[in-house]
Amino acid sequence: MAHVIVDTCEKDMLCIDSCPSNAIHPLKEETEWEAASQLYINPEECMDCGACISTCPTNSIYLAEEVPADKAEFVAKNAAYYGK
């Protein structure tokens, strides 16, 4: 199961730097950067390594099955960002 970023994300890019599979977007150089309110993890590219969790200063990253009930919609929002 992939990891999920929720709305407390501050787009600090630390998770992007720690992700060995480059599954987190948008990057600053991508056109979507300014419009995106947060970062998103591609569920098909996430390796479930957990490297991003320990680097997130806002505790905004969860395993999909462990997302708090009040943030459950972010599982679908992460997937929808990638058209999945």
N, C-alpha and C positions, 0 to 999 in steps of 0.2 A: 504494500500500500504506500502511496506517495505521501510526501509531506505537503502541508498547506500553510500559506501565509494568510493571516487575518488582518483586519482593519487597523490594528495598532501599529502596523508597519510604518516606519518613518523614512523609508527609501535611503538608508544610510550606506547601502551597498556592501556591508560587511559579509552578508550571506552570499552575495554574488562572488566575492573574492574567495570564499571558502568552498564553493560548490565544484567538485571535480567533474561533474557531468554537464556543466553549463546549462542547467535546467531552469535557472531563475532569470526572469526578464521583467520589464524592459531594462536595457542597459542605457547609460547616459547618452550614448551616441545613436540610439534608436529614436526614430521620430515619435514613438509613443511615450517617451520618457516624461515630457511635460504634462501631458494629459492624464497619465496614470496616477491614481491616488495612492497606490501601493505597488509593491513588487508581487510577482506571481510565480509559482512553481509549476512547470509542465509535468503533469502526472505520468506522461509516457517516457519522459527523459530522466526523471528522478530515480536515483539508484538506492534510495532509502538508507544512505550512509549516516545521516544525522549530523554531518559536519556543520551545516547551516544553523542548527538549533543552538549550539554553544556560542556561536558568534553574534547572535541576535540580542542586542542590548534591551529590546523592548519585549522580549519573550513572545514574539508574534508568530512563531513557527511551531506547528504540531504535526504529529502523525495524523493522517486523515481520520483514522478511527478514534483518535483521542482529542479531536477538536471539541472545545466546550459546547454544550447544547446551545448557548446563546450566540455562538459564532458558526453554527453548522452550515449556514448558507455559503460560507467561504470555500467549502469543498467544491461546490458547483461553480463558484465565481472563478476560482483558480483554473479549473478545467475549461470554462467558457472563454477565458482570455486567450486560450490556445485553440479555440474552435473545436474542442473535444466534447 
